[in-house]
Amino acid sequence: MAGTPIVIVGAGQGGMQVAASLREAGFDGPLTLVGAEPHPPYDRPPLSKRYLNGEADAAALALRTPEFYQTQNIDLRTGTRAVGIDRAHRVVVLDSGAALLYERLVLATGSIPRCLPVPGADHSDVLVLRTLAEARSLRDRLAEPRRVAVIGAGFTGLEVAAAARTAGHEVTVIEALDRVLARAVSAPVSRHVTRLHRGRGVSILFGRRVEAIEGDPDGPLRGVRLAGGENVPADLVVVGIGVLPDTALAESAGLAVADGVVVDEYLRTSDPAIHAIGDCALFPSPYAADPLRLESVQNAVDQAKCVAQYIAGDGLAAQPYRAVPWFWTDQYSDKIQIAGITTGHDRVEVLGEQEQGRFSVSCFRGDRLVGVESINRPAEHIKARRQLAATGDLAGAR
């Protein structure tokens, strides 16, 4: 495919990996990587961990040196947004008015934080954490003592809570459901994480619905008002209630969209000249009964490599995407790792020492073991991933 122009929209981990993998596969045609943020591609997971607690600066997050894009002849366009796709003429239109011709287009547009739909949510001290700029703003605010309210007990919300509490701030986590990480992990892991945070002095409120953020529009926050009139004092609020796939560009181009850009097992959209990967893609998986969308670096990187292989070989001898899903989160010094898709399980078996914080949870759906969640047991996590990759069934991983 030498001489064939490839355009990648989205300069996150997935988009960057597509470009790098194409060059590794020998593709030497024109290659353009378009990113809306002003920064070159950077590692996003540390934003709520090492960057937020001051262990890493922005330079340490860069995925590649500036010289990499030059030597690999990758046309990296930062601070530039794609605003339209002309599929008939195979052109991507940028917000600058420029037009990029493509033979193949890869959408790696990622996801956007869900908005909190309550009065006061637009206050300047109500933050989300998705980008480097947002992480910098939050880190600057945490430079002085704060009463921090975190809305949402998902991975990012709890990582922010851990960083803020470690820095000495007063932290309250507000969760609408009855346990932390309720949509992501089993009940035993939720209980462990709850004990971990409460043991560090974090207040966690379950079954609470936020009604408003209270404070002067041009002044300080006072707190978070909950249903029933309960008030949580706070002068800084971090909202972590999940994300939505960024499908606006795909929708405007008439591509099939559901809970994400719909793709087949080769990550092709309803237009075979366009692929979609990462947080924005809804794809079939041998590890799930229905198409799913995963928000993880592992998924974005593995899908990027799959698409690069397909494009570099012009679809010949292409392999369908069948990578084992896996995830992780750091909560204080504890590492939680998940292999497989454990949501929807109906039975669990716990192995190890729960009281010492070193155990694994095997999650079953009927008689089938669908995933393993490990707390500070990295060897068990690797074993589970290997078994699933080899057999598609974790039954022998215990």
Secondary structure, 3 states (H helix, E strand, C coil): CCCCCEEEECCCHHHHHHHHHHHHCCCCCCEEEECCCCCCCECCHHHHCCCCCCCCCHHHHECCCHHHHHHCCCEEECCCCEEEEECCCCEEEECCCCEEECCEEEECCCEEECCCCCCCCCCCCEECCCCHHHHHHHHHHCCCCCEEEEECCCHHHHHHHHHHHHCCCEEEEECCCCCCCCCCCCHHHHHHHHHHHHHCCCEEECCCCEEEEEECCCCCEEEEEECCCCEEECCEEEECCCEEECCHHHHHCCCCECCCEECCCCCECCCCCEEECHHHEEECCCCCCCCECCCCHHHHHHHHHHHHHHHHCCCCCCCCCCCCCEEEEEECCEEEEEEECCCCCCEEEEEEECCCCEEEEEEEECCEEEEEEEECCHHHHHHHHHHHHHHCCHHHCC
